[in-house]
Amino acid sequence: MKALKIMGTINEQGQLTLDQPLITDKNSRVEVIVLIPEKTDQDDTSQAEVLADFRQAWHEAMTGQTIPVAQLWEGQQQESFC
């Protein structure tokens, strides 16, 4: 059996549409395995939210509203000893 990897989309009717035509023998039966990525929290974050978070972080950095890395590390070390 020969394996091909190609991306596609499942529409609202549950039908699979491939992004490109398959280059193989025509009129032959195939076995299809569909791998669907699991949704993560990152997938739920919109581009607008990411941009807003970046702008906030940039503003804090430019206005001196930062904490030295050494101070952050001290807090982490104290928590690990508790």
N, C-alpha and C positions, 0 to 999 in steps of 0.2 A: 504494500500500500504506500502511496506517495502522499506527503503532507505539503500543503500550501498554507501560508499565513497571509491573510488579507483582512482589512478592517471593513466594517459595515455598520449599518444602523437598523435597529428594530423599530418599525413604525407603530402607530397606535393600534393597528389591527394585528400586531404580533408578527408581521412578516419581515423577513430579513432582506435588506437591500445592500449589495456589496458596493464598495466605493469604486472598484475597478472590475472590469470583466476578467473572468478566469481564463488563463491561457493554458488550455488542456484539451483533451479529446472531447468533442462535442457529443451530445446525446448519450452520456454515460451517467450511471447512478453514482452518487457520492454519499459519504457519511459526514455529517456536520457536527462539530463540537463547538458550542458557543461559550466563550469565556466572558463573563460580565464583571467588570470591576466593582468591588464593594464601595459604597459611598462612605467617605470619611468626613470628618468635621471640616477639613480644608475645602472639600468640594462645596460646602454650604456657604463659604465665605465669598461674597460677591467682589468684583473688581473695585466697586465703589467703596466697600468697607475696607479693603486692603489699602486703597489710596488714602482714605481718611485716617487710618491708623498710622500710615507712613507720615502724613502731614503733621499729625499730632506729635509723633516721635521727633521729627525734624524740628518742629517749633520748640519742643522742650530742650533739645540739644543746643539750638542756637541761642536760647535765652538762659542757658546755664542751669536749667532744672534737671540736673543729672546727679547720679550717685557714683562715686569712684568705684571701679571694679574691685579694688581691695576691700572696700567696705561690704560690697555684696558677697564676696568670698568669705569674709569673717562671719556673716550671718549664716551662710551655708554650713560652715565648719561647726558652729555652735549647735545647730540643729542636729547634726549627725552624732554629736557626743551625748545628746539627751536620751 
